Amino acid sequence: MNFSNSKVLIRVDFNVPLDSQHNITDDTRIEAAIPTLKKLLEKNNALIIMSHLGRPQKKKKEDGNINVEKFTLRHVVARVSTLLGVPVQFATDSIGEDAQQKSEALKAGEVLILENTRFNPEEAAGDEAFAKQLSKMGDVYVNDAFGTAHRAHASTATIAQFFPKDKKAFGLLMNRELENAEKVVKNPSRPFTAIVGGAKVSDKIMLIKQLLDKVDNIIIGGGMAYTFMKAKGGAIGTSLVELDKVALANELVDLAKEKNVKFYLPSDSVIADSFNKDANTQVCASDAIVENWMGLDIGLDARNKFAAVIEGSKTILWNGPMGVFEMEPFAGGTRAVAHAVAYATAQGAYSLIGGGDSVAAINQSGLDKQVSFISTGGGAMLEYLEGKELPGVAAILKG
């Protein structure tokens, strides 16, 4: 990324959460891109920033029009300006007249943010004509948006073909994401423990299968644990279950045995009589849940057993919470795992947190500075760990 005195067209991931007043509630993704932006500015470049925000095409207003006020990138301009320490201009479109005029007039050291690329349906379609129009605004293309690297979109993948090999590069964040993912994929220190949580087995099948060839231990938590409990013939009450994945759950357990991978399920659960923070709760064995009650978190015994495995590990991958951590009565299991991961890291283990909910959980526990690396890309990290090619990465590497 040794470009200087150029107009740099840079794809970032400014897809940040906003409240009802359109205030940013978590600027992690913006902060993550700042080192790349600052490095490019130090080299006397002008920056033209592209990003998406939300899914405006899928969440149109009742009249069929895009909800511009809800999804405009104008909401991030002030924060980017503050973090960069320079004024930031804004174009009201991506490839229209305003974008073209402002990008043409941009001088070295100046910054312009284009409007949400997903306002144009051509973006998600990976449209070549749209990508070519975008490419004309810059001399150089930099992709620093790991969070969307798994999307073959116009601004994340298609666009790269319009720049010669020496005029395109990864940003610092993208590079760090790939380097850290490689640490767990290629030569992990042993024992290697994967903690996989979340609601559904179906969301994590490929990840679990891939991990069984790499890890020594796999810990299962969250709603998906009850599909495994059902597969073992356990009573799970009204806990979340994917009945069509019960056979698969058994297959995964058998596969783990075959590969000498220790497979841990929660021995006990915090159960509730309704999906509600004010519900009545009790603790019971995860395979003996009372009728009409549901498991919403791992219990104390499971927390202690999981913690012992995690704290004895040298490499840790965590993807997915242990329970409904957004509700305080069911946050204890996820918090216990976060503390165990932080403890193991302090003892010299390498820990990678990947996946939106895991990132939110580690941030919520205040331990985000006590783990090795937190990925900004949930879906992208998941697909990379599953062994899939990421279009946004391949587009740069293929020249």
GIHUCOR-V899934 format. One record per residue. N is the residue number from 0. RES is the residue in one letter. SS is DSSP state (a for helix, b for strand, c for the rest). PHI is phi as a letter, one per 20 degrees, with the letter a starting at -180 (999 if undefined). D_LAST is the distance of its C-alpha to the last C-alpha in whole Angstrom. Layout:
n:N res:RES ss:SS phi:PHI d_last:D_LAST
n:N res:RES ss:SS phi:PHI d_last:D_LAST
This chain:
n:0 res:M ss:c phi:999 d_last:15
n:1 res:N ss:c phi:e d_last:17
n:2 res:F ss:c phi:e d_last:17
n:3 res:S ss:c phi:b d_last:20
n:4 res:N ss:c phi:l d_last:22
n:5 res:S ss:c phi:c d_last:20
n:6 res:K ss:b phi:e d_last:20
n:7 res:V ss:b phi:e d_last:17
n:8 res:L ss:b phi:e d_last:17
n:9 res:I ss:b phi:c d_last:17
n:10 res:R ss:b phi:e d_last:17
n:11 res:V ss:c phi:c d_last:20
n:12 res:D ss:c phi:d d_last:22
n:13 res:F ss:c phi:d d_last:26
n:14 res:N ss:c phi:f d_last:27
n:15 res:V ss:c phi:d d_last:30
n:16 res:P ss:c phi:f d_last:34
n:17 res:L ss:b phi:c d_last:36
n:18 res:D ss:c phi:e d_last:40
n:19 res:S ss:c phi:f d_last:42
n:20 res:Q ss:c phi:e d_last:43
n:21 res:H ss:c phi:m d_last:39
n:22 res:N ss:c phi:e d_last:39
n:23 res:I ss:b phi:f d_last:36
n:24 res:T ss:c phi:e d_last:37
n:25 res:D ss:c phi:b d_last:35
n:26 res:D ss:c phi:d d_last:32
n:27 res:T ss:a phi:g d_last:30
n:28 res:R ss:a phi:f d_last:27
n:29 res:I ss:a phi:f d_last:27
n:30 res:E ss:a phi:g d_last:28
n:31 res:A ss:a phi:f d_last:25
n:32 res:A ss:a phi:e d_last:23
n:33 res:I ss:a phi:g d_last:26
n:34 res:P ss:a phi:g d_last:24
n:35 res:T ss:a phi:f d_last:21
n:36 res:L ss:a phi:f d_last:23
n:37 res:K ss:a phi:f d_last:25
n:38 res:K ss:a phi:f d_last:23
n:39 res:L ss:a phi:f d_last:21
n:40 res:L ss:a phi:f d_last:25
n:41 res:E ss:a phi:f d_last:26
n:42 res:K ss:c phi:e d_last:23
n:43 res:N ss:c phi:m d_last:25
n:44 res:N ss:c phi:e d_last:22
n:45 res:A ss:b phi:d d_last:23
n:46 res:L ss:b phi:d d_last:22
n:47 res:I ss:b phi:d d_last:22
n:48 res:I ss:b phi:e d_last:22
n:49 res:M ss:b phi:d d_last:21
n:50 res:S ss:c phi:a d_last:22
n:51 res:H ss:c phi:d d_last:24
n:52 res:L ss:c phi:b d_last:28
n:53 res:G ss:c phi:m d_last:29
n:54 res:R ss:c phi:c d_last:30
n:55 res:P ss:c phi:f d_last:31
n:56 res:Q ss:c phi:f d_last:31
n:57 res:K ss:c phi:e d_last:33
n:58 res:K ss:c phi:c d_last:35
n:59 res:K ss:c phi:f d_last:37
n:60 res:K ss:c phi:f d_last:40
n:61 res:E ss:c phi:g d_last:43
n:62 res:D ss:c phi:e d_last:43
n:63 res:G ss:c phi:n d_last:39
n:64 res:N ss:c phi:e d_last:38
n:65 res:I ss:c phi:f d_last:35
n:66 res:N ss:c phi:e d_last:37
n:67 res:V ss:a phi:g d_last:35
n:68 res:E ss:a phi:f d_last:38
n:69 res:K ss:a phi:f d_last:37
n:70 res:F ss:a phi:d d_last:33
n:71 res:T ss:c phi:f d_last:32
n:72 res:L ss:c phi:f d_last:30
n:73 res:R ss:a phi:g d_last:33
n:74 res:H ss:a phi:f d_last:34
n:75 res:V ss:a phi:e d_last:32
n:76 res:V ss:a phi:g d_last:32
n:77 res:A ss:a phi:f d_last:35
n:78 res:R ss:a phi:f d_last:34
n:79 res:V ss:a phi:f d_last:30
n:80 res:S ss:a phi:f d_last:32
n:81 res:T ss:a phi:f d_last:35
n:82 res:L ss:a phi:f d_last:32
n:83 res:L ss:a phi:e d_last:30
n:84 res:G ss:c phi:m d_last:34
n:85 res:V ss:c phi:c d_last:33
n:86 res:P ss:c phi:f d_last:33
n:87 res:V ss:b phi:c d_last:31
n:88 res:Q ss:b phi:e d_last:31
n:89 res:F ss:b phi:c d_last:30
n:90 res:A ss:c phi:d d_last:29
n:91 res:T ss:c phi:e d_last:31
n:92 res:D ss:c phi:b d_last:28
n:93 res:S ss:c phi:e d_last:25
n:94 res:I ss:c phi:c d_last:24
n:95 res:G ss:c phi:f d_last:28
n:96 res:E ss:a phi:f d_last:30
n:97 res:D ss:a phi:f d_last:30
n:98 res:A ss:a phi:f d_last:27
n:99 res:Q ss:a phi:f d_last:26
n:100 res:Q ss:a phi:f d_last:29
n:101 res:K ss:a phi:f d_last:29
n:102 res:S ss:a phi:f d_last:25
n:103 res:E ss:a phi:f d_last:26
n:104 res:A ss:a phi:e d_last:29
n:105 res:L ss:c phi:f d_last:27
n:106 res:K ss:c phi:d d_last:28
n:107 res:A ss:c phi:g d_last:27
n:108 res:G ss:c phi:n d_last:28
n:109 res:E ss:c phi:e d_last:28
n:110 res:V ss:b phi:c d_last:27
n:111 res:L ss:b phi:c d_last:26
n:112 res:I ss:b phi:d d_last:26
n:113 res:L ss:c phi:e d_last:25
n:114 res:E ss:c phi:f d_last:27
n:115 res:N ss:c phi:h d_last:26
n:116 res:T ss:a phi:f d_last:23
n:117 res:R ss:a phi:f d_last:25
n:118 res:F ss:a phi:f d_last:28
n:119 res:N ss:c phi:e d_last:26
n:120 res:P ss:a phi:g d_last:26
n:121 res:E ss:a phi:f d_last:23
n:122 res:E ss:a phi:f d_last:21
n:123 res:A ss:a phi:f d_last:22
n:124 res:A ss:c phi:f d_last:21
n:125 res:G ss:c phi:m d_last:18
n:126 res:D ss:c phi:f d_last:19
n:127 res:E ss:a phi:f d_last:17
n:128 res:A ss:a phi:f d_last:19
n:129 res:F ss:a phi:f d_last:20
n:130 res:A ss:a phi:f d_last:16
n:131 res:K ss:a phi:f d_last:16
n:132 res:Q ss:a phi:f d_last:19
n:133 res:L ss:a phi:f d_last:18
n:134 res:S ss:a phi:f d_last:15
n:135 res:K ss:c phi:f d_last:18
n:136 res:M ss:c phi:e d_last:20
n:137 res:G ss:c phi:c d_last:17
n:138 res:D ss:c phi:e d_last:16
n:139 res:V ss:b phi:c d_last:13
n:140 res:Y ss:b phi:c d_last:12
n:141 res:V ss:b phi:c d_last:13
n:142 res:N ss:b phi:d d_last:13
n:143 res:D ss:c phi:c d_last:16
n:144 res:A ss:c phi:d d_last:18
n:145 res:F ss:a phi:f d_last:18
n:146 res:G ss:a phi:g d_last:21
n:147 res:T ss:a phi:c d_last:19
n:148 res:A ss:c phi:f d_last:16
n:149 res:H ss:c phi:e d_last:18
n:150 res:R ss:c phi:d d_last:18
n:151 res:A ss:c phi:e d_last:16
n:152 res:H ss:c phi:e d_last:17
n:153 res:A ss:c phi:f d_last:16
n:154 res:S ss:c phi:e d_last:16
n:155 res:T ss:c phi:d d_last:14
n:156 res:A ss:c phi:c d_last:12
n:157 res:T ss:a phi:g d_last:12
n:158 res:I ss:a phi:g d_last:12
n:159 res:A ss:a phi:g d_last:8
n:160 res:Q ss:a phi:f d_last:8
n:161 res:F ss:a phi:e d_last:10
n:162 res:F ss:c phi:c d_last:9
n:163 res:P ss:c phi:f d_last:7
n:164 res:K ss:a phi:g d_last:5
n:165 res:D ss:a phi:e d_last:9
n:166 res:K ss:a phi:d d_last:10
n:167 res:K ss:b phi:b d_last:8
n:168 res:A ss:b phi:a d_last:10
n:169 res:F ss:b phi:e d_last:12
n:170 res:G ss:c phi:e d_last:16
n:171 res:L ss:a phi:f d_last:18
n:172 res:L ss:a phi:f d_last:20
n:173 res:M ss:a phi:g d_last:17
n:174 res:N ss:a phi:f d_last:16
n:175 res:R ss:a phi:f d_last:20
n:176 res:E ss:a phi:g d_last:20
n:177 res:L ss:a phi:f d_last:18
n:178 res:E ss:a phi:f d_last:20
n:179 res:N ss:a phi:f d_last:23
n:180 res:A ss:a phi:f d_last:22
n:181 res:E ss:a phi:f d_last:21
n:182 res:K ss:a phi:f d_last:25
n:183 res:V ss:a phi:e d_last:26
n:184 res:V ss:a phi:e d_last:24
n:185 res:K ss:c phi:e d_last:24
n:186 res:N ss:c phi:c d_last:27
n:187 res:P ss:c phi:f d_last:29
n:188 res:S ss:c phi:f d_last:33
n:189 res:R ss:c phi:d d_last:36
n:190 res:P ss:c phi:f d_last:37
n:191 res:F ss:b phi:d d_last:34
n:192 res:T ss:b phi:d d_last:36
n:193 res:A ss:b phi:d d_last:34
n:194 res:I ss:b phi:d d_last:36
n:195 res:V ss:b phi:d d_last:35
n:196 res:G ss:c phi:c d_last:37
n:197 res:G ss:c phi:o d_last:37
n:198 res:A ss:c phi:f d_last:39
n:199 res:K ss:c phi:c d_last:38
n:200 res:V ss:a phi:f d_last:37
n:201 res:S ss:a phi:g d_last:35
n:202 res:D ss:a phi:f d_last:32
n:203 res:K ss:a phi:c d_last:32
n:204 res:I ss:a phi:g d_last:32
n:205 res:M ss:a phi:f d_last:29
n:206 res:L ss:a phi:f d_last:29
n:207 res:I ss:a phi:f d_last:32
n:208 res:K ss:a phi:g d_last:31
n:209 res:Q ss:a phi:f d_last:28
n:210 res:L ss:a phi:f d_last:30
n:211 res:L ss:c phi:f d_last:33
n:212 res:D ss:c phi:e d_last:31
n:213 res:K ss:c phi:c d_last:30
n:214 res:V ss:c phi:e d_last:33
n:215 res:D ss:c phi:e d_last:37
n:216 res:N ss:b phi:c d_last:38
n:217 res:I ss:b phi:c d_last:38
n:218 res:I ss:b phi:d d_last:40
n:219 res:I ss:b phi:d d_last:40
n:220 res:G ss:c phi:b d_last:41
n:221 res:G ss:c phi:m d_last:41
n:222 res:G ss:c phi:g d_last:42
n:223 res:M ss:c phi:f d_last:41
n:224 res:A ss:a phi:f d_last:43
n:225 res:Y ss:a phi:f d_last:46
n:226 res:T ss:a phi:f d_last:44
n:227 res:F ss:a phi:f d_last:44
n:228 res:M ss:a phi:f d_last:48
n:229 res:K ss:a phi:f d_last:49
n:230 res:A ss:a phi:f d_last:47
n:231 res:K ss:c phi:e d_last:50
n:232 res:G ss:c phi:n d_last:53
n:233 res:G ss:c phi:f d_last:53
n:234 res:A ss:b phi:e d_last:55
n:235 res:I ss:b phi:d d_last:52
n:236 res:G ss:c phi:l d_last:54
n:237 res:T ss:c phi:d d_last:52
n:238 res:S ss:c phi:f d_last:49
n:239 res:L ss:c phi:g d_last:46
n:240 res:V ss:c phi:b d_last:45
n:241 res:E ss:c phi:d d_last:43
n:242 res:L ss:a phi:f d_last:45
n:243 res:D ss:a phi:f d_last:43
n:244 res:K ss:a phi:d d_last:41
n:245 res:V ss:a phi:f d_last:44
n:246 res:A ss:a phi:f d_last:44
n:247 res:L ss:a phi:f d_last:40
n:248 res:A ss:a phi:g d_last:41
n:249 res:N ss:a phi:f d_last:44
n:250 res:E ss:a phi:f d_last:41
n:251 res:L ss:a phi:f d_last:39
n:252 res:V ss:a phi:f d_last:42
n:253 res:D ss:a phi:f d_last:43
n:254 res:L ss:a phi:f d_last:39
n:255 res:A ss:a phi:f d_last:39
n:256 res:K ss:a phi:f d_last:42
n:257 res:E ss:a phi:g d_last:41
n:258 res:K ss:c phi:e d_last:38
n:259 res:N ss:c phi:l d_last:41
n:260 res:V ss:c phi:e d_last:39
n:261 res:K ss:b phi:f d_last:42
n:262 res:F ss:b phi:d d_last:42
n:263 res:Y ss:b phi:d d_last:43
n:264 res:L ss:b phi:d d_last:45
n:265 res:P ss:c phi:f d_last:47
n:266 res:S ss:c phi:f d_last:51
n:267 res:D ss:b phi:c d_last:52
n:268 res:S ss:b phi:c d_last:51
n:269 res:V ss:b phi:e d_last:52
n:270 res:I ss:b phi:d d_last:53
n:271 res:A ss:b phi:c d_last:54
n:272 res:D ss:c phi:e d_last:57
n:273 res:S ss:c phi:a d_last:54
n:274 res:F ss:c phi:e d_last:51
n:275 res:N ss:c phi:a d_last:52
n:276 res:K ss:c phi:f d_last:52
n:277 res:D ss:c phi:d d_last:56
n:278 res:A ss:c phi:f d_last:56
n:279 res:N ss:c phi:f d_last:59
n:280 res:T ss:b phi:c d_last:57
n:281 res:Q ss:b phi:b d_last:58
n:282 res:V ss:b phi:d d_last:56
n:283 res:C ss:b phi:b d_last:56
n:284 res:A ss:b phi:f d_last:55
n:285 res:S ss:c phi:f d_last:52
n:286 res:D ss:c phi:d d_last:53
n:287 res:A ss:b phi:c d_last:56
n:288 res:I ss:b phi:e d_last:56
n:289 res:V ss:c phi:f d_last:59
n:290 res:E ss:c phi:g d_last:59
n:291 res:N ss:c phi:m d_last:57
n:292 res:W ss:c phi:d d_last:56
n:293 res:M ss:b phi:c d_last:52
n:294 res:G ss:b phi:e d_last:50
n:295 res:L ss:b phi:c d_last:48
n:296 res:D ss:b phi:a d_last:47
n:297 res:I ss:b phi:e d_last:48
n:298 res:G ss:c phi:e d_last:51
n:299 res:L ss:a phi:f d_last:52
n:300 res:D ss:a phi:f d_last:52
n:301 res:A ss:a phi:f d_last:49
n:302 res:R ss:a phi:g d_last:48
n:303 res:N ss:a phi:f d_last:49
n:304 res:K ss:a phi:f d_last:48
n:305 res:F ss:a phi:f d_last:44
n:306 res:A ss:a phi:g d_last:45
n:307 res:A ss:a phi:f d_last:46
n:308 res:V ss:a phi:f d_last:43
n:309 res:I ss:a phi:f d_last:41
n:310 res:E ss:a phi:f d_last:43
n:311 res:G ss:c phi:e d_last:43
n:312 res:S ss:c phi:e d_last:39
n:313 res:K ss:c phi:d d_last:36
n:314 res:T ss:b phi:c d_last:33
n:315 res:I ss:b phi:c d_last:33
n:316 res:L ss:b phi:d d_last:31
n:317 res:W ss:b phi:c d_last:33
n:318 res:N ss:b phi:c d_last:32
n:319 res:G ss:c phi:o d_last:35
n:320 res:P ss:c phi:f d_last:38
n:321 res:M ss:c phi:e d_last:41
n:322 res:G ss:c phi:a d_last:43
n:323 res:V ss:c phi:e d_last:44
n:324 res:F ss:c phi:f d_last:43
n:325 res:E ss:c phi:f d_last:43
n:326 res:M ss:c phi:d d_last:47
n:327 res:E ss:a phi:g d_last:49
n:328 res:P ss:a phi:f d_last:51
n:329 res:F ss:a phi:c d_last:48
n:330 res:A ss:c phi:e d_last:46
n:331 res:G ss:a phi:f d_last:48
n:332 res:G ss:a phi:f d_last:46
n:333 res:T ss:a phi:f d_last:42
n:334 res:R ss:a phi:f d_last:44
n:335 res:A ss:a phi:f d_last:45
n:336 res:V ss:a phi:f d_last:42
n:337 res:A ss:a phi:g d_last:40
n:338 res:H ss:a phi:f d_last:43
n:339 res:A ss:a phi:f d_last:42
n:340 res:V ss:a phi:f d_last:39
n:341 res:A ss:a phi:f d_last:39
n:342 res:Y ss:a phi:f d_last:42
n:343 res:A ss:a phi:f d_last:40
n:344 res:T ss:a phi:f d_last:37
n:345 res:A ss:a phi:f d_last:40
n:346 res:Q ss:c phi:e d_last:41
n:347 res:G ss:c phi:o d_last:38
n:348 res:A ss:c phi:f d_last:36
n:349 res:Y ss:b phi:e d_last:32
n:350 res:S ss:b phi:c d_last:32
n:351 res:L ss:b phi:d d_last:29
n:352 res:I ss:b phi:d d_last:30
n:353 res:G ss:c phi:c d_last:28
n:354 res:G ss:c phi:o d_last:29
n:355 res:G ss:a phi:g d_last:31
n:356 res:D ss:a phi:f d_last:34
n:357 res:S ss:a phi:f d_last:34
n:358 res:V ss:a phi:f d_last:33
n:359 res:A ss:a phi:g d_last:35
n:360 res:A ss:a phi:f d_last:38
n:361 res:I ss:a phi:f d_last:37
n:362 res:N ss:a phi:f d_last:37
n:363 res:Q ss:a phi:f d_last:40
n:364 res:S ss:c phi:f d_last:42
n:365 res:G ss:c phi:m d_last:41
n:366 res:L ss:c phi:d d_last:39
n:367 res:D ss:a phi:f d_last:36
n:368 res:K ss:a phi:e d_last:36
n:369 res:Q ss:a phi:d d_last:37
n:370 res:V ss:c phi:c d_last:34
n:371 res:S ss:c phi:f d_last:31
n:372 res:F ss:b phi:b d_last:28
n:373 res:I ss:b phi:d d_last:29
n:374 res:S ss:c phi:f d_last:25
n:375 res:T ss:c phi:e d_last:25
n:376 res:G ss:c phi:c d_last:23
n:377 res:G ss:a phi:f d_last:26
n:378 res:G ss:a phi:f d_last:24
n:379 res:A ss:a phi:f d_last:21
n:380 res:M ss:a phi:f d_last:22
n:381 res:L ss:a phi:g d_last:25
n:382 res:E ss:a phi:f d_last:22
n:383 res:Y ss:a phi:f d_last:20
n:384 res:L ss:a phi:f d_last:23
n:385 res:E ss:c phi:f d_last:24
n:386 res:G ss:c phi:n d_last:21
n:387 res:K ss:c phi:e d_last:19
n:388 res:E ss:c phi:f d_last:15
n:389 res:L ss:c phi:e d_last:15
n:390 res:P ss:a phi:g d_last:13
n:391 res:G ss:a phi:f d_last:12
n:392 res:V ss:a phi:e d_last:11
n:393 res:A ss:a phi:g d_last:9
n:394 res:A ss:a phi:f d_last:7
n:395 res:I ss:a phi:e d_last:6
n:396 res:L ss:a phi:f d_last:5
n:397 res:K ss:c phi:f d_last:4
n:398 res:G ss:c phi:m d_last:0
